[in-house]
Amino acid sequence: MSRRADPAGDRFFALRTFRRDGSVVATPIWLAPTGGRWYAYTPIRSWKVARIRRNPRVEVAASDFEGRPFGAWCQGRARVLHRRESRKARRALTAKYGNRFRLFRFVTMLGAGRKHGGRGIGLELTLDDHPARVG
């Protein structure tokens, strides 16, 4: 995938998900665009997966490595992909991040171990606008 598919070329993003009480939780995440949607990959038992399953509303902004946003927040909806659909997310992220994403998957699998079943899952985001940089 060329950088033209990701106009801002941002590497890191902050993802806001919402708890049952409506409070916001922001976490750093990698996103890759393809086919008009954005894809992410995370441990299957992460809290963000549980929150998205309960409430698909999300907000995304370009950020630094630690998830501190420096871009405008963009609203959208997310869905947790079925295991067989997660290939879309892995392909998009590998195309954008290359070996960094492969290493992330390996480390995630090792780190998740017993706690997270050692598996990751894809997320598909449909955003109202591109989460580009402000300024």
TORFI-268307 format. One line per field, with one value per residue (C-alpha): residue in one letter; x, y, z. Coordinates in Angstrom, 3 decimals, decimal comma, m for minus. Example, Ala and Ser with C-alpha at 12.3 -4.5 7.8 and 13.67 -1.06 7.14 Angstrom:
BEGIN
rest	[A | S]
east	[12,300 | 13,670]
north	[m4,500 | m1,060]
up	[7,800 | 7,140]
REM end
This chain:
BEGIN
rest	[M | S | R | R | A | D | P | A | G | D | R | F | F | A | L | R | T | F | R | R | D | G | S | V | V | A | T | P | I | W | L | A | P | T | G | G | R | W | Y | A | Y | T | P | I | R | S | W | K | V | A | R | I | R | R | N | P | R | V | E | V | A | A | S | D | F | E | G | R | P | F | G | A | W | C | Q | G | R | A | R | V | L | H | R | R | E | S | R | K | A | R | R | A | L | T | A | K | Y | G | N | R | F | R | L | F | R | F | V | T | M | L | G | A | G | R | K | H | G | G | R | G | I | G | L | E | L | T | L | D | D | H | P | A | R | V | G]
east	[0,000 | 1,366 | 1,383 | m1,170 | m3,774 | m2,950 | m2,709 | m1,261 | 1,167 | 0,737 | 2,265 | 0,538 | m3,012 | m4,999 | m8,219 | m11,016 | m13,510 | m16,321 | m17,083 | m20,607 | m20,862 | m19,890 | m16,383 | m13,660 | m10,621 | m7,858 | m5,202 | m2,421 | m2,985 | m1,672 | m4,175 | m3,901 | m6,410 | m7,635 | m10,845 | m12,353 | m11,977 | m9,256 | m7,853 | m6,170 | m4,963 | m5,036 | m5,058 | m8,423 | m9,110 | m8,074 | m10,449 | m10,830 | m12,305 | m14,853 | m15,753 | m16,160 | m18,367 | m20,573 | m20,500 | m19,103 | m18,686 | m15,019 | m12,931 | m9,489 | m6,735 | m3,168 | m0,856 | 2,673 | 3,980 | 2,457 | m1,002 | m0,896 | m3,030 | m1,780 | m4,525 | m8,236 | m10,494 | m12,543 | m15,662 | m16,612 | m17,713 | m15,671 | m16,396 | m14,437 | m13,640 | m14,237 | m11,000 | m11,306 | m11,809 | m8,772 | m6,613 | m7,807 | m6,414 | m3,127 | m2,591 | m3,346 | m1,083 | 1,729 | 1,536 | 1,834 | 4,181 | 6,069 | 8,401 | 7,416 | 3,931 | 5,272 | 7,369 | 4,358 | 2,294 | 5,055 | 5,551 | 1,789 | 1,430 | 4,216 | 3,091 | m0,549 | 0,307 | m2,099 | m3,756 | m5,062 | m5,002 | m1,999 | m4,245 | m4,875 | m7,984 | m8,612 | m10,694 | m12,406 | m13,149 | m15,420 | m14,518 | m16,564 | m13,440 | m9,713 | m7,862 | m5,245 | m2,948 | m4,073 | m1,835]
north	[0,000 | 3,398 | 6,392 | 7,953 | 5,635 | 7,221 | 10,940 | 12,136 | 9,222 | 9,110 | 6,135 | 6,313 | 6,997 | 7,418 | 5,423 | 6,474 | 3,848 | 4,247 | 2,482 | 1,561 | 4,749 | 6,831 | 7,712 | 7,744 | 5,461 | 6,472 | 3,983 | 4,134 | 2,000 | 1,458 | 1,983 | 1,222 | 2,270 | 0,052 | m0,054 | 2,988 | 1,481 | 1,510 | m1,601 | m2,326 | m5,441 | m6,076 | m8,959 | m10,694 | m10,258 | m6,619 | m4,221 | m2,176 | m5,242 | m5,649 | m1,953 | m1,993 | m5,067 | m3,248 | 0,159 | 0,479 | 4,264 | 5,319 | 8,428 | 8,506 | 11,126 | 11,133 | 10,827 | 10,236 | 6,773 | 6,936 | 7,899 | 11,627 | 13,130 | 16,006 | 15,829 | 16,494 | 13,751 | 12,025 | 10,027 | 6,656 | 3,130 | 0,008 | m3,647 | m6,623 | m8,869 | m12,600 | m14,565 | m15,556 | m11,880 | m10,658 | m11,383 | m8,047 | m6,200 | m8,124 | m7,490 | m3,755 | m3,304 | m5,365 | m3,285 | m0,051 | m0,997 | m3,980 | m5,783 | m3,509 | m4,985 | m8,539 | m7,980 | m6,457 | m9,562 | m11,860 | m9,906 | m9,633 | m13,389 | m14,059 | m11,384 | m12,373 | m15,970 | m17,552 | m14,287 | m13,482 | m16,882 | m15,828 | m14,557 | m11,262 | m10,004 | m7,424 | m4,293 | m2,548 | 1,161 | 3,250 | 6,877 | 9,955 | 11,800 | 11,169 | 11,400 | 13,751 | 16,132 | 19,525 | 22,438]
up	[0,000 | m0,881 | 1,425 | m0,941 | 0,605 | 3,967 | 3,079 | 6,374 | 6,545 | 10,319 | 12,080 | 15,452 | 16,520 | 19,709 | 19,889 | 22,226 | 23,296 | 25,801 | 29,065 | 30,149 | 32,185 | 29,131 | 30,330 | 27,699 | 27,529 | 25,115 | 24,002 | 21,409 | 18,327 | 14,827 | 12,003 | 8,318 | 5,658 | 2,865 | 0,876 | 2,598 | 6,073 | 8,721 | 10,363 | 13,682 | 15,482 | 19,238 | 21,761 | 21,595 | 25,322 | 25,573 | 27,277 | 24,088 | 22,376 | 25,168 | 25,045 | 21,235 | 21,406 | 23,908 | 22,177 | 18,625 | 18,838 | 18,636 | 18,112 | 16,487 | 16,292 | 15,006 | 18,001 | 19,183 | 20,086 | 23,564 | 22,312 | 23,099 | 20,317 | 18,188 | 15,621 | 15,534 | 16,854 | 14,191 | 15,064 | 13,705 | 14,448 | 15,013 | 14,850 | 16,060 | 13,125 | 13,255 | 13,422 | 9,775 | 8,787 | 10,720 | 7,696 | 6,215 | 9,228 | 9,226 | 5,516 | 5,762 | 8,778 | 7,266 | 4,075 | 6,057 | 8,904 | 7,428 | 9,820 | 12,713 | 12,587 | 12,247 | 15,365 | 17,164 | 16,375 | 17,612 | 20,846 | 21,374 | 20,970 | 23,482 | 25,932 | 25,741 | 26,513 | 28,948 | 29,907 | 26,419 | 24,803 | 22,715 | 19,949 | 18,333 | 16,583 | 13,909 | 14,311 | 11,402 | 11,751 | 9,593 | 10,222 | 9,404 | 8,259 | 7,894 | 11,242 | 9,823 | 11,633 | 12,748 | 11,914]
REM end
